[in-house]
Amino acid sequence: MTQTIEVGMLGLGTVGSGVVMRLTQAATKIEQTQGIRLHLAAVAVHHLNAPRAVTLPIGTRLTDKIATVVTDPHIQIVIEVMGTLATAEAAIVAALQHGKSVITANKDLIATAGPRLIALAQRQQCDLFYEASVAGGIPILRTLTDSYATDQVQQVAGIINGTANYILSAMTATGATYAEALAAAQRAGYAEADPTNDVSGLDTTYKLMILSQFAFGQGLTISQIQPQGITMITAAACQQAAQSGWQVKLLAQAQLQVGQLYCRVAPVAVPNTLALSQINGVQNGVAVRSQAIGQSLYTGPGAGARRPPIAS
Amino acid sequence: MNDVIVAAHRWLQQTRGTAFNPNQAHLPVRALSQVAQAYLLFTTSPVLTLQKCANEGDFSINRRNASCYETSVLTPTQLAHLTATLGRGQVTALPIAFSTQWPASVKPSVRSNVKLAIS
């Protein structure tokens, strides 16, 4: 018997449009395999008359009032894809306070406000899931929680920013300058108009902060990680490294060593002999080393890998 | 989307609010850059200058490419001395991933019983 779950969504930008498309395209399969009908009851947007990349299903209410979604007594699950900080946090808090389960991919918010949102969700006996906040298409958080439940993770090392990896890969492959590679990434829709968070290592840092919680149970701060970005890396360095047996990658690392956790976000030289060195373009890869399983590598598209190109 | 499915199932099974990361620790956090490790150096400094730095600093440097050199494991102090000698902006030092030489763990002191002759 199929049961219906009422879903509300906050935001209808690139990510939100993708969610609407997936909900529509996968509806039959979800019903057949899960016995669940996900009904998109309402979507809150900033501007009601802004142009949309998708057409909402018949019966979905479009509103410019977040409160009407997060307080709607019929809505059971709220998907937050606004991508802001303060507004998104206030909306998630309101949703949790009204007993909704919340799904978000907002890594900036989870990295900085995660503990208090999780505490609220626990008090309200609601779910707060954010799998897509790290490494987009790789279900790494649930894997760390479930598959390593009886294991001890010793190290996580990840290429978890598709924009930076695209730029470094292009500089290595074509000899393009940093500025040229960034411009190409922007034309291809893989970099924002303001790429600061991606190229400064801040986005990678937020993701490492979340990964560390799941891998080691340890919260990290930006000041502990002190991220270094890729803006000072030259194409000559990338190409000479590649010719000599290394690939330059923006790598997030956290390693447990004699009861201490060592961490870093920085461009490093990854030996060609390691599978991580072969993660190119907008692909992401997370290598996990654990006591029982040993070394594992999880790869897949990052969150921006299927982002449509920015109109020029 | 998988999160939405999981949340939907938990709602229907009335098990929501139970799936939180149980992993909690309070570990001392250190910067990986403060551990000895090997580096790739990119510099146009003369080879002789680099060799002199290496000899003075008691480490080795091997040329890998036109202006690319691989160092042996360097402590943060050795790296700082090297970059200071070559001049800031004259060298880019990229850590070689997974080349870290971890400090030896502090072993508990060994205590042995001492037999005393009591007369």
Interface residues (C-beta under 8 A of the other chain):
Chain A: Q3 I5 V7 V19 R22 L23 A26 I30 Q34 I36 L38 Q76 I77 I79 S101 I103 I118 A121 Q122 Q124 Q125 C126 D127 F129 Y130 E131 A132 P139 R142 T145 A157 Q213 F214 A215 F216 G217 Q218 L220 Q224 I225 Q226 M232 I233 T234 A236 A237 Q240 A241 Q243 S244 G245 W246 V248 K249 L251 Q253 Q255 L256 Q257 V258 G259 Q260 L261 Y262 C263 R264 A266 P267 V268 A269 V270 P271 L274 L276
Chain B: M1 N2 D3 V4 I5 V6 A7 A8 H9 R10 W11 L12 R16 G17 T18 A19 F20 N21 P22 N23 Q24 A25 H26 L27 P28 V29 R30 A31 L32 S33 V35 L40 F42 R64 N65 A66 S67 C68 E70 T92 L94 P95 I96 A97 F98 T100 W102 S105 V106
